[in-house]
């Protein structure tokens, strides 16, 4: 028998086992997703060195549950701001963003 909980970490073979061996409507699937959403830790998603893959259905349901838990009723708009948006791009010369609310923007003209 395989141990599925080691040092407060759920082994990644458990989601695959549950999602491969139960029906789509199984309450056990919902329980496992809820455990990951409510009590999970990022280390739970690190493979233990085995060659087993994680169930794609489990990952899809987990992602959906996280998004549903943190969802916003408003749809995204083009005018919405992203907190700390500078983490998604680089500045010329490796310079960091200034500590201001506005972001310096440059229009780079293509060379002829």
C-alpha positions in Angstrom: 0.0 0.0 0.0 1.3 3.5 -0.9 1.4 6.3 1.7 -0.5 9.3 0.4 0.1 11.8 3.1 3.7 12.4 4.1 4.7 15.3 6.4 1.3 17.1 5.9 1.7 16.9 2.1 -0.7 15.0 -0.1 1.1 12.8 -2.6 0.3 13.8 -6.2 -0.6 10.2 -7.1 -3.8 10.6 -5.0 -5.5 13.1 -7.4 -4.6 10.9 -10.4 -5.9 7.8 -8.6 -9.2 9.5 -7.6 -9.8 11.2 -11.0 -9.0 8.0 -12.9 -11.1 5.7 -10.8 -14.2 7.7 -10.0 -17.1 9.1 -12.0 -17.3 12.7 -13.0 -20.0 13.4 -10.4 -18.1 11.7 -7.5 -18.2 13.7 -4.3 -14.6 12.4 -3.6 -13.4 14.5 -6.5 -15.0 17.6 -5.1 -13.6 16.9 -1.6 -10.1 16.6 -3.0 -10.3 19.8 -5.0 -11.7 21.6 -1.9 -8.9 20.3 0.3 -6.3 21.7 -2.2 -8.1 25.0 -2.5 -8.8 25.5 1.2 -5.7 24.0 2.8 -3.2 23.3 0.0 0.3 24.6 -0.2 2.4 25.3 -3.3 4.7 22.4 -2.3 1.8 20.0 -2.8 2.1 20.5 -6.5 5.8 19.5 -6.7 6.4 16.0 -8.1 7.9 13.5 -5.6 10.3 12.1 -8.2 8.0 9.5 -9.6 7.2 9.2 -13.3 3.5 9.5 -12.7 1.7 12.4 -14.3 -1.0 14.5 -12.6 -4.5 14.1 -13.9 -5.3 16.9 -16.3 -8.9 16.8 -15.2 -7.9 17.4 -11.6 -5.7 20.3 -12.6 -8.5 21.8 -14.7 -11.0 21.4 -11.8 -8.5 22.8 -9.3 -7.8 25.9 -11.5 -11.5 26.4 -12.0 -12.1 26.2 -8.2 -9.3 28.7 -7.5 -10.7 31.2 -10.1 -14.2 30.8 -8.8 -13.0 31.4 -5.2 -11.2 34.6 -6.3 -13.5 35.7 -9.0 -14.5 39.2 -9.7 -18.0 40.1 -10.8 -16.8 42.7 -13.2 -15.3 41.6 -16.5 -11.8 42.8 -17.3 -11.6 46.2 -19.0 -8.9 47.8 -21.0 -8.7 50.7 -18.5 -8.2 48.5 -15.4 -4.8 48.7 -13.8 -2.7 45.7 -12.7 -1.1 46.1 -9.3 2.7 46.1 -9.7 2.4 45.9 -13.5 6.2 46.3 -13.9 6.8 42.7 -12.9 5.6 41.7 -16.3 8.1 43.5 -18.5 11.7 44.7 -18.6 13.0 48.3 -18.8 15.9 49.3 -21.1 19.3 48.8 -19.5 17.8 46.7 -16.7 16.4 49.8 -15.0 13.6 49.2 -12.5 10.3 51.1 -12.5 10.3 54.3 -10.4 8.3 54.2 -7.2 5.5 56.3 -8.6 1.9 55.5 -9.6 2.5 56.3 -13.3 4.7 54.3 -15.6 7.1 55.8 -18.0 6.1 54.8 -21.5 8.1 55.2 -24.7 7.0 54.7 -28.2 9.8 53.0 -30.1 9.8 53.8 -33.8 10.9 51.0 -36.1 14.2 51.6 -37.9 13.9 52.2 -41.6 
